[in-house]
Amino acid sequence: MLVAIKDSLKIIEQNRAMVNALKDQGVAVEYQEFPNCDHFNLMHGLRYAEEDHTRHFLTFVQQD
């Protein structure tokens, strides 16, 4: 889960709660917070290979 820290606190809390609930059910979850992003530039930034969150996302989806 990619989380933009410049989003509203409620959204961040919901994301953290979702991760904890999934982990409590035994689901493997990868969680990464990005301090300099809101959800708009997090998503729009995925268009650019040089963005940290893009590299992180691509590494995750390319894992076996």
C-alpha positions as CSV (number, residue, x, y, z in Angstrom):
1,M,0.0,0.0,0.0
2,L,1.4,3.4,-1.0
3,V,0.3,6.1,1.4
4,A,0.6,9.9,0.7
5,I,1.3,11.6,4.0
6,K,0.1,15.0,2.8
7,D,-3.4,13.6,2.5
8,S,-6.0,14.1,5.3
9,L,-5.2,12.5,8.6
10,K,-8.5,10.5,8.4
11,I,-7.4,8.9,5.1
12,I,-3.9,8.1,6.6
13,E,-5.5,6.6,9.7
14,Q,-7.9,4.5,7.5
15,N,-5.0,3.2,5.5
16,R,-3.0,2.2,8.6
17,A,-6.1,0.5,10.1
18,M,-6.6,-1.4,6.9
19,V,-3.0,-2.6,6.9
20,N,-3.3,-3.7,10.5
21,A,-6.6,-5.5,9.9
22,L,-5.1,-7.4,6.9
23,K,-2.0,-8.3,8.8
24,D,-4.2,-9.6,11.7
25,Q,-5.9,-11.9,9.2
26,G,-2.5,-13.2,8.0
27,V,-2.4,-11.3,4.7
28,A,1.1,-10.2,3.7
29,V,1.0,-6.4,3.2
30,E,3.7,-4.1,2.1
31,Y,3.2,-0.6,3.4
32,Q,5.1,2.5,2.4
33,E,4.5,6.1,3.4
34,F,5.6,9.0,1.1
35,P,6.1,12.2,3.1
36,N,6.2,14.7,0.2
37,C,3.1,13.5,-1.6
38,D,-0.7,13.8,-1.6
39,H,-2.8,11.2,-3.4
40,F,-2.9,13.3,-6.5
41,N,0.9,13.6,-7.0
42,L,1.3,10.1,-5.8
43,M,-0.9,8.8,-8.6
44,H,0.2,11.3,-11.3
45,G,3.8,10.7,-10.4
46,L,3.5,7.0,-11.4
47,R,3.9,8.3,-14.9
48,Y,7.6,9.1,-14.2
49,A,10.2,6.3,-13.7
50,E,12.4,8.6,-11.7
51,E,9.9,9.1,-8.9
52,D,10.6,7.2,-5.6
53,H,7.1,5.8,-5.3
54,T,7.2,4.7,-9.0
55,R,10.4,2.7,-8.4
56,H,9.0,1.2,-5.2
57,F,5.7,0.3,-7.0
58,L,7.5,-1.3,-9.9
59,T,9.8,-3.3,-7.7
60,F,6.7,-4.6,-5.8
61,V,4.8,-5.7,-8.9
62,Q,7.8,-7.3,-10.5
63,Q,8.5,-9.6,-7.5
64,D,7.9,-13.3,-8.0
